[in-house]
């Protein structure tokens, strides 16, 4: 078992301290052992990135790689992230690991809304990012970023634990660049929640209802709020000649189906 010399250990500790030191203010040499000048943003962001708790849930095979990242070989505890919480109320990071089906999207959005600010989302793997090999499937969405904001993407199918750790470090860099004066969770007013998508014959975002109306109904969709628009959307009785043509076509079809 190798040991780190005392001098080397002191150098490593000093490197970690240098990240928090102020750029311009110099502390006298006789006070450097007791005084450290820094900024509120650096201390605030350092504490957040060093205790970012992931949300404990997985969707498909990428979750196995996420579990391996937290195990002893790669050890997420080095970054203060070993505490994977089963509750969104106590989580800072949502790792969407695996194939996202339309049936699962409402649950993911609902869990995201239950997470407290500041919250971050990491899209892990090709399936969560863009659908992956199941992109053309009728039950798979082409990326979770269509429904919730994503901060970091991890490519791969599935990504290796090294790739996940690399992207987690990139997320830490993003946290370090934030300022307590500009972050959205300290602004006035409540944070807006994301509407939970509606799952029916297909899934759609409630925020796009007006766009869907205008696309499917044309000019009538834009005029639904007026009385004239509502009148145009009312069902109209079918003319008698159209009914006659339909009955003739049905009779011809039945005649062709009957055996000779």
Long-range contacts (C-beta under 8 A, 24 or more apart in sequence): 19-46, 20-46, 40-180, 41-178, 41-179, 41-180, 42-176, 44-180, 45-175, 45-176, 45-178, 46-176, 48-92, 48-118, 48-175, 49-171, 49-172, 49-175, 49-176, 50-79, 50-80, 51-80, 51-92, 52-79, 52-80, 52-81, 52-92, 52-93, 52-120, 52-171, 52-172, 52-175, 53-81, 53-83, 53-84, 53-85, 53-90, 53-91, 53-92, 53-93, 54-81, 54-84, 54-85, 54-91, 54-92, 54-93, 54-94, 54-95, 55-84, 55-85, 55-88, 55-91, 55-93, 55-94, 55-95, 55-111, 55-115, 56-84, 56-85, 56-86, 56-91, 57-111, 58-97, 58-98, 59-96, 59-97, 59-98, 59-99, 59-100, 59-104, 59-127, 59-128, 60-97, 60-98, 60-99, 60-125, 60-127, 61-98, 61-158, 62-97, 62-98, 62-124, 62-125, 62-127, 62-128, 62-158, 62-159, 63-97, 63-98, 64-158, 65-97, 65-124, 65-158, 65-159, 65-160, 65-161, 65-164, 66-95, 66-97, 66-124, 66-164, 68-161, 69-161, 69-164, 69-165, 73-161, 74-161, 74-162, 74-165, 76-165, 76-168, 79-165, 79-168, 79-169, 79-172, 81-168, 88-112, 88-114, 88-115, 89-114, 89-115, 89-116, 91-115, 91-119, 92-118, 92-119, 92-120, 93-119, 93-120, 93-121, 93-122, 93-171, 94-119, 94-120, 94-121, 94-122, 94-148, 95-122, 95-124, 96-121, 96-122, 96-123, 96-124, 96-128, 96-144, 96-150, 97-124, 97-125, 97-128, 98-124, 98-125, 98-127, 98-128, 99-127, 99-128, 99-132, 99-134, 99-140, 100-127, 100-128, 100-140, 100-141, 100-143, 100-144, 101-139, 101-140, 101-141, 102-139, 102-140, 102-141, 102-199, 102-202, 102-203, 103-139, 103-199, 105-141, 105-144, 105-147, 105-197, 105-199, 105-203, 106-196, 106-197, 106-198, 106-199, 106-203, 108-144, 108-147, 108-148, 109-147, 109-148, 109-194, 109-195, 109-196, 109-197, 110-196, 112-148, 112-194, 113-193, 113-194, 113-196, 117-184, 117-185, 117-191, 118-183, 118-185, 120-151, 120-152, 120-171, 120-175, 121-148, 121-149, 121-150, 121-151, 121-152, 122-150, 122-151, 122-152, 122-153, 122-154, 122-167, 122-168, 122-171, 123-150, 123-152, 123-153, 123-154, 124-154, 124-158, 124-159, 124-164, 125-154, 125-155, 125-156, 125-157, 125-158, 125-159, 126-155, 126-156, 126-157, 127-157, 129-153, 129-154, 129-155, 132-157, 133-157, 141-203, 146-205, 147-194, 147-197, 147-205, 148-194
